[in-house]
Amino acid sequence: MELFEYSQAASTEAAVKSGSATGARFIAGGTTLVDLMKLGVETPQRVVDVNSLAGKVPGIDTVDVTPEGGLRIGALVRNADLAHHQTVASHYAVLSQALLSGASAQLRNMATTGGNLLQRTRCVYFRDTAFPCNKREPGSGCPAIGGVNRMMAILGTSDQCIATNPSDMNVALTALEATIHIQGAKGERAVPIHEFFLLPGTTPHKENVLEPGELITFVTLAKPAAGTRSVYLKLRDRASYEFALSSAAVVAQVEGKRLKNVRIAMGGVGTRPWRMVEAEHVLEGHEVEDGNLRKAAEAALRAAKPQSENGFKVELAKRCLVHAVKQLVELA
Ligand SMILES: Cc1cc2nc3c(=O)[nH]c(=O)nc-3n(C[C@H](O)[C@H](O)[C@H](O)COP(=O)(O)OP(=O)(O)OC[C@H]3O[C@@H](n4cnc5c(N)ncnc54)[C@H](O)[C@@H]3O)c2cc1C
C-alpha cells in the first residue's frame, strides 16, 4: 500500500501551488493516473484533484465558441462531451472522430481534455516495473529496443526510447494546430501544440514542456476557413477498444479534388503526435490523384526507422495516409 495525500483544488492558483510540491500529481478523470498507480509506475506523494474546479473556474468544463469564431475547450471537458458537441462534430469532425475511436464509452465519459493530452505511453516495458525503462527511471535502459516492439514508434525515436504517444485526440489536435493554455506559478502562457510535446532524445522522461505544478486550463482551436473538411482514420488490431497501429488526421480546404491549406498528422508511428509537413507540401494546391498521394506517403515516411518487429508499420502508415486523404476528398 502506497500512502498519498489527497486534496481538492479550490482554485487554479491553489491547484498550481499544491501541484508544485515534490511528488505531486493532478488527477482529472483518473483513467491514466489510477491505472499507473495500481501498477506502481506512478507513486505520487500527493494527488491534487482538479475536478473540484468545475463550476468554479469559468470555461474549465465547457466548450465555448470564441469571439473570433474559434473554439475554447476547457481542460475538464470530458472526451464524450467534446466528441458529441454539435460544433465539434460539424466543424471539427476530425476531433470528434478521433475521440470516438479511442478507448470505450465508459472511459470517454471519465477522461478529460487535459488528461488525454498528458496520457502516458502504452509501452509494455514502461508499464511493468519488473523491467528497466529510461522513461520511468532515467539511465536504466530500454528493453523495447530489440525486444517486444511491434507497437512502438518508427519516427522520432532515440537510442534511449522508442515509445509512441498513444493518444488519438492529440493527433487530431496537431492537425488542427491547437494551442494549449497553461497556468503556472509565474502566470499564464499559451503553447502551440507542435511545441508542446518533446522528442525523447536523451531525456525520455520529459515528455512535454510543462514545468512542475503547471496546470492545463484550456485548449483553443482557430475558426476553420470556408470549405474546410477533416477526417480521422485509425488502423488497429481490432475495430474498437484498441490503440492505433497507424492513424491519420487530415484537415484541408477541398475544392473538387484540389486541396488547400493541407494539414496532416499521424498517430501510432511517432514518439509524439507526428505532423507530416513534407506530405502536406506534396499535396498543397494540387488535385488529389494516385501519383501524388503515393509521393506524399513516401515523403511522410522517408525518415522512418523501423524496429525488429514493426517494419510493417512503414507501409501501413503510407496506406493509412493515402486512404485518409481519399476519404476526405470523397466527403467533399
Ligand atoms: C483500457 C484503456 C483503453 C484506452 N484506449 C485509448 C485509445 O484507444 N485511444 C486513446 O487516445 N486513449 C485511450 N485510452 C487512454 C485514455 O484516453 C486516457 O486515459 C484519458 O484520456 C486520460 O484522461 P484523464 O482525464 O482520465 O487523465 P488522468 O488519469 O486524470 O490524468 C492523466 C495525466 O494528466 C495529468 N493531468 C490531468 N489533467 C491535467 C491538467 N488539467 N493539467 C495538467 N496535468 C493534468 C495527470 O497528472 C496525469 O499525469 C485508453 C485508456 C484505457 C484505460
PDBQT file of the ligand as one rigid body, heavy atoms in Angstrom, charges set to zero:
ROOT
HETATM    1  C1  LIG A 401      -8.322   0.374 -21.370  1.00  0.00    +0.000 C 
HETATM    2  C2  LIG A 401      -7.986   1.724 -21.956  1.00  0.00    +0.000 A 
HETATM    3  C3  LIG A 401      -8.050   1.907 -23.326  1.00  0.00    +0.000 A 
HETATM    4  C4  LIG A 401      -7.735   3.149 -23.873  1.00  0.00    +0.000 A 
HETATM    5  N1  LIG A 401      -7.772   3.330 -25.234  1.00  0.00    +0.000 NA
HETATM    6  C5  LIG A 401      -7.426   4.529 -25.763  1.00  0.00    +0.000 A 
HETATM    7  C6  LIG A 401      -7.421   4.736 -27.175  1.00  0.00    +0.000 A 
HETATM    8  O1  LIG A 401      -7.735   3.862 -27.971  1.00  0.00    +0.000 OA
HETATM    9  N2  LIG A 401      -7.054   5.970 -27.640  1.00  0.00    +0.000 N 
HETATM   10  C7  LIG A 401      -6.703   6.986 -26.787  1.00  0.00    +0.000 A 
HETATM   11  O2  LIG A 401      -6.388   8.073 -27.268  1.00  0.00    +0.000 OA
HETATM   12  N3  LIG A 401      -6.708   6.812 -25.465  1.00  0.00    +0.000 NA
HETATM   13  C8  LIG A 401      -7.050   5.613 -24.931  1.00  0.00    +0.000 A 
HETATM   14  N4  LIG A 401      -7.015   5.440 -23.585  1.00  0.00    +0.000 N 
HETATM   15  C9  LIG A 401      -6.454   6.484 -22.741  1.00  0.00    +0.000 C 
HETATM   16  C10 LIG A 401      -7.477   7.488 -22.260  1.00  0.00    +0.000 C 
HETATM   17  O3  LIG A 401      -7.893   8.279 -23.350  1.00  0.00    +0.000 OA
HETATM   18  C11 LIG A 401      -6.761   8.340 -21.206  1.00  0.00    +0.000 C 
HETATM   19  O4  LIG A 401      -6.551   7.514 -20.079  1.00  0.00    +0.000 OA
HETATM   20  C12 LIG A 401      -7.546   9.561 -20.811  1.00  0.00    +0.000 C 
HETATM   21  O5  LIG A 401      -7.763  10.413 -21.904  1.00  0.00    +0.000 OA
HETATM   22  C13 LIG A 401      -6.811  10.338 -19.719  1.00  0.00    +0.000 C 
HETATM   23  O6  LIG A 401      -7.636  11.372 -19.251  1.00  0.00    +0.000 OA
HETATM   24  P1  LIG A 401      -7.954  11.505 -17.701  1.00  0.00    +0.000 P 
HETATM   25  O7  LIG A 401      -8.718  12.751 -17.507  1.00  0.00    +0.000 OA
HETATM   26  O8  LIG A 401      -8.584  10.253 -17.169  1.00  0.00    +0.000 OA
HETATM   27  O9  LIG A 401      -6.468  11.664 -17.142  1.00  0.00    +0.000 OA
HETATM   28  P2  LIG A 401      -5.875  11.418 -15.683  1.00  0.00    +0.000 P 
HETATM   29  O10 LIG A 401      -5.606   9.974 -15.489  1.00  0.00    +0.000 OA
HETATM   30  O11 LIG A 401      -6.687  12.098 -14.655  1.00  0.00    +0.000 OA
HETATM   31  O12 LIG A 401      -4.507  12.211 -15.860  1.00  0.00    +0.000 OA
HETATM   32  C14 LIG A 401      -3.553  11.823 -16.812  1.00  0.00    +0.000 C 
HETATM   33  C15 LIG A 401      -2.302  12.690 -16.615  1.00  0.00    +0.000 C 
HETATM   34  O13 LIG A 401      -2.593  14.043 -16.896  1.00  0.00    +0.000 OA
HETATM   35  C16 LIG A 401      -2.324  14.894 -15.774  1.00  0.00    +0.000 C 
HETATM   36  N5  LIG A 401      -3.381  15.913 -15.819  1.00  0.00    +0.000 N 
HETATM   37  C17 LIG A 401      -4.712  15.701 -15.904  1.00  0.00    +0.000 A 
HETATM   38  N6  LIG A 401      -5.351  16.882 -16.067  1.00  0.00    +0.000 NA
HETATM   39  C18 LIG A 401      -4.401  17.851 -16.081  1.00  0.00    +0.000 A 
HETATM   40  C19 LIG A 401      -4.425  19.271 -16.250  1.00  0.00    +0.000 A 
HETATM   41  N7  LIG A 401      -5.561  19.931 -16.429  1.00  0.00    +0.000 N 
HETATM   42  N8  LIG A 401      -3.247  19.942 -16.236  1.00  0.00    +0.000 NA
HETATM   43  C20 LIG A 401      -2.068  19.284 -16.050  1.00  0.00    +0.000 A 
HETATM   44  N9  LIG A 401      -1.988  17.952 -15.869  1.00  0.00    +0.000 NA
HETATM   45  C21 LIG A 401      -3.141  17.238 -15.913  1.00  0.00    +0.000 A 
HETATM   46  C22 LIG A 401      -2.334  13.969 -14.576  1.00  0.00    +0.000 C 
HETATM   47  O14 LIG A 401      -1.487  14.443 -13.542  1.00  0.00    +0.000 OA
HETATM   48  C23 LIG A 401      -1.796  12.675 -15.176  1.00  0.00    +0.000 C 
HETATM   49  O15 LIG A 401      -0.388  12.714 -15.206  1.00  0.00    +0.000 OA
HETATM   50  C24 LIG A 401      -7.363   4.215 -23.017  1.00  0.00    +0.000 A 
HETATM   51  C25 LIG A 401      -7.337   4.032 -21.628  1.00  0.00    +0.000 A 
HETATM   52  C26 LIG A 401      -7.630   2.798 -21.093  1.00  0.00    +0.000 A 
HETATM   53  C27 LIG A 401      -7.581   2.637 -19.597  1.00  0.00    +0.000 C 
ENDROOT
TORSDOF 0
